[in-house]
Amino acid sequence: MLFKNAHVYRLSKEFDLDGSALADKIAGRSFAPCTGIRPSSFGWIPPLAAEGPLTHEVAGAILLRARREDKVVPVSAVNDAMAEKIERLEGIEGRKLSSKERQRIKEETSIELIPRALARSKQIMGYIAPRDRLLVIDTSSATEAEMFIDCLRDSLGSFPVTPPRVKVRPTDYFTQWILNRNLPDNLALGEQCDLLDPETGATVTCRRQDLATREIRNHIEAGKTCHRIGLRWHGELSVSVDKELALRQLKMEGSDIQEEDDPVAQLDAALVDMSMTLARFLPELFSALGGEAQDE
């Protein structure tokens, strides 16, 4: 599958920009590397060729790619430089520096070291599907998903989206599905789950394990709840879903996408397959969880 993870959001208003118009709008937030004392940078890069447009539209899905860059200053380097400064100042002034002064020196030292720090970068893809009112971001990190959205908001002036909300806590359904195996016909238990005891904080992580076994149900009956569950959908898709409805370990089962010599054609086919699959899967998942909650 094109994306391995998916943080999903609902578009709150009609999105009337096509790929070309969106590319023009976001050009002002194109990625620029970290320079000087700037510790991080986040901006848009072309989804395809390095010199191509900033969007790529296929069958109504608009693909975007962002790049995140952070200057990494090792903690040990900060501590060593800070210790030298503190020792020198205390020798000059003949007194122990206060905790507030030490903190100020630490902050100044971190800033001074940033220009010499190595840059670490990462690319994050996402797509907007206006017809399905969806924004889907390929990251396992909620923080990175918010950075992606904030960059869109900065680029467009506003970009109202909300995480999907269901009427009943997902953990209630996850727990009952494992305990009673009463899933809808279109869903089946996968091979992973995360269990949590809300009173003690004890956790159980299960991977590559049959969730219908007595061993797993014993944990539920002992008071643990399921906060992440592996599911299979129609034999087409396997995925794990967490309590925030973030999707991880997305995998198409039995996909009939043909290998293409042209990498762009291959990407197009993968994007169409994924966007169409999620457009069908997500409403069925939300329905199985009691239905989406509507804003007042």
C-alpha positions in Angstrom: 0.0 0.0 0.0 1.3 3.5 -0.7 0.9 4.6 2.9 1.8 2.5 5.9 0.0 4.7 8.4 -2.9 7.1 8.2 -4.0 9.9 10.4 -7.4 10.7 9.1 -9.3 14.0 9.2 -12.6 15.2 7.9 -12.8 18.4 5.8 -15.2 20.7 7.7 -16.0 22.8 4.6 -16.2 22.2 0.9 -12.7 22.2 -0.7 -13.0 23.7 -4.1 -9.3 23.9 -5.3 -8.0 21.4 -7.9 -4.4 20.2 -7.8 -3.0 23.0 -10.0 -4.7 25.8 -8.0 -3.6 24.2 -4.7 0.0 24.1 -6.0 -0.1 27.8 -6.7 -1.5 28.5 -3.2 1.2 26.5 -1.3 4.2 27.7 -3.3 4.9 30.3 -0.6 5.6 27.5 1.9 8.0 25.5 -0.2 10.6 23.8 1.9 13.8 25.7 2.8 16.6 24.0 4.7 17.5 25.0 8.2 20.1 27.9 8.2 21.9 29.8 11.0 20.2 29.3 14.4 17.0 28.1 12.9 16.5 24.7 14.6 13.8 23.2 12.3 12.0 23.7 9.0 8.8 22.3 7.5 7.6 22.9 4.0 6.3 21.5 0.7 8.4 19.6 -1.9 7.2 18.0 -5.2 5.5 14.6 -4.8 7.2 13.4 -7.9 10.2 14.8 -9.7 12.5 17.1 -7.8 11.6 20.1 -10.1 8.0 19.2 -10.6 4.8 20.8 -9.3 4.0 20.8 -5.6 0.8 18.6 -6.1 -0.1 15.5 -8.1 -3.8 14.9 -8.7 -5.2 11.5 -9.7 -8.9 10.5 -9.8 -9.9 13.4 -7.5 -7.1 12.7 -4.9 -4.5 15.5 -4.5 -1.2 14.1 -3.3 1.2 16.4 -1.3 4.6 15.8 0.1 6.2 17.7 2.9 9.8 17.7 4.2 10.7 18.1 7.9 14.2 19.0 8.9 15.6 19.4 12.4 19.0 20.3 13.6 20.1 17.7 16.1 22.4 18.9 19.0 23.5 16.0 21.2 22.6 16.5 24.8 26.2 15.5 25.8 27.6 18.4 23.7 25.3 20.9 25.3 26.1 19.6 28.8 29.9 19.7 28.2 29.8 23.2 26.8 27.5 24.4 29.5 29.7 23.0 32.2 32.7 24.8 30.9 30.9 28.1 30.8 29.5 27.7 34.4 32.9 26.7 35.7 34.5 29.7 34.1 31.9 32.2 35.3 31.9 30.8 38.8 35.7 31.2 38.9 35.5 34.8 37.7 32.7 35.8 40.0 33.7 33.7 43.0 30.2 32.3 43.6 27.8 29.5 42.7 25.4 30.4 39.9 21.7 30.1 40.6 19.5 27.5 39.0 17.9 30.3 36.9 21.3 31.4 35.7 22.3 27.8 34.8 19.1 27.4 32.8 19.8 30.6 30.9 23.3 29.4 30.1 22.0 26.1 28.9 19.5 27.8 26.5 22.2 30.1 25.2 24.6 27.2 24.7 21.9 25.2 22.8 21.4 28.2 20.4 25.1 28.6 19.9 25.6 25.0 18.9 22.7 24.8 16.4 24.6 26.2 13.4 27.2 23.4 13.8 24.6 20.7 14.3 23.8 18.0 11.8 20.4 18.2 10.1 18.0 15.2 10.2 15.2 15.2 7.6 12.1 13.2 6.9 9.4 13.3 4.2 5.7 13.0 4.9 3.0 12.4 2.3 -0.7 13.1 2.5 -3.6 13.5 0.2 -6.8 15.5 0.1 -9.9 13.8 -1.3 -12.5 16.6 -1.6 -15.3 14.3 -2.8 -14.9 12.1 0.3 -14.2 15.0 2.6 -10.9 13.4 3.7 -7.4 14.4 4.5 -5.1 11.4 5.0 -1.6 11.8 6.3 1.0 9.1 6.2 2.6 9.3 9.6 2.4 7.4 12.9 3.0 10.6 14.8 0.1 12.9 15.8 2.6 15.7 16.2 3.8 15.4 12.6 0.2 15.2 11.4 -0.5 18.5 13.1 2.6 20.0 11.5 1.3 18.9 8.1 -2.1 20.5 8.8 -0.5 23.7 10.2 1.6 24.1 7.1 -1.6 23.8 5.0 -3.3 26.4 7.1 -0.4 28.7 6.8 -0.3 28.1 3.0 -4.0 28.6 2.4 -5.0 31.1 5.2 -7.4 28.6 6.7 -7.9 24.8 6.3 -10.7 23.6 8.6 -10.4 19.9 9.4 -11.4 17.8 12.4 -10.4 14.3 13.5 -13.3 11.9 13.0 -15.4 11.4 16.1 -17.7 8.5 16.8 -20.6 8.4 19.2 -19.2 5.7 21.5 -15.6 5.4 22.8 -13.7 3.1 20.4 -12.1 1.3 23.3 -15.6 0.1 24.4 -16.1 -1.5 21.0 -12.6 -2.9 20.7 -12.9 -4.5 24.1 -16.3 -6.1 23.3 -15.1 -7.4 20.0 -12.3 -9.3 21.6 -14.5 -10.5 24.5 -17.6 -11.6 22.6 -16.3 -11.8 19.0 -19.4 -9.9 17.9 -17.9 -8.0 15.0 -19.9 -6.9 12.0 -19.7 -9.3 9.0 -17.3 -7.0 7.1 -14.7 -7.1 9.9 -12.6 -9.8 11.5 -10.1 -9.8 14.3 -6.5 -9.4 13.2 -3.4 -10.6 15.1 -2.5 -7.7 17.4 -3.9 -5.6 20.3 -2.8 -3.4 23.1 -4.5 -3.8 26.4 -4.5 -1.5 29.4 -5.7 -1.8 33.0 -7.2 1.6 33.7 -6.7 1.3 37.5 -3.1 0.0 37.7 -1.7 1.2 34.3 -0.5 -2.4 33.6 -0.3 -3.1 29.8 -0.3 -6.1 27.6 1.0 -5.9 24.0 0.1 -8.8 21.7 1.6 -9.3 18.2 1.1 -12.1 15.8 -1.4 -13.7 18.1 -4.9 -15.1 17.7 -7.1 -12.5 19.5 -10.0 -15.0 19.9 -8.1 -17.2 22.4 -9.0 -17.7 26.0 -5.7 -16.1 27.0 -6.6 -12.8 25.6 -10.2 -12.9 26.9 -8.8 -13.6 30.4 -7.1 -10.2 30.3 -10.3 -8.5 29.4 -12.3 -10.3 32.1 -9.6 -9.2 34.6 -10.5 -5.6 33.8 -8.2 -4.5 31.0 -9.6 -2.6 28.0 -8.4 -2.6 24.4 -6.8 0.6 23.2 -5.5 -0.7 19.9 -6.8 -3.6 17.8 -5.8 -5.4 14.6 -8.6 -5.8 12.1 -9.2 -7.3 8.7 -11.8 -5.8 6.4 -13.5 -7.9 3.6 -10.3 -9.8 3.2 -9.0 -6.7 1.3 -7.3 -4.7 4.0 -5.4 -5.4 7.3 -4.9 -2.6 9.7 -4.5 -1.7 13.3 -6.8 1.0 14.7 -6.0 2.9 17.9 -8.4 4.7 20.3 -7.9 8.0 18.4 -8.9 6.2 15.2 -5.4 6.5 13.8 -4.5 3.7 11.4 -1.2 1.8 11.4 0.3 -1.1 9.5 -2.0 -0.6 6.5 -1.6 -3.5 4.1 -3.7 -4.5 1.1 -4.4 -8.2 0.9 -4.7 -9.7 -2.6 -4.2 -6.4 -4.4 -4.3 -6.8 -8.2 -2.2 -3.7 -9.0 0.1 -4.5 -11.9 3.8 -3.6 -11.8 4.5 -0.7 -14.1 7.8 0.2 -15.8 6.8 3.9 -15.4 7.2 4.9 -11.7 4.7 7.7 -12.1 2.1 5.2 -13.5 2.9 2.9 -10.6 2.4 5.7 -8.0 -0.9 6.7 -9.7 -2.2 3.2 -9.5 -1.2 2.9 -5.9 -2.8 6.2 -5.0 -6.1 5.4 -6.7 -6.2 2.0 -5.1 -5.5 3.3 -1.6 -7.8 6.3 -1.8 -10.7 4.3 -3.1 -10.1 1.6 -0.5 -10.0 4.1 2.4 -13.1 5.9 1.0 -15.0 2.6 1.4 -13.3 1.3 4.5 -13.6 4.4 6.8 -17.4 4.8 6.6 -17.8 1.1 7.4 -15.3 1.3 10.3 -17.1 4.4 11.7 -20.5 2.7 11.3 -19.2 -0.4 13.2 -18.1 1.9 16.0 -21.6 3.3 16.4 -21.5 6.0 13.7 -19.8 9.3 13.4 -20.8 12.0 15.8 -22.2 15.1 14.0 -21.2 18.6 15.0 -24.0 20.6 16.4 
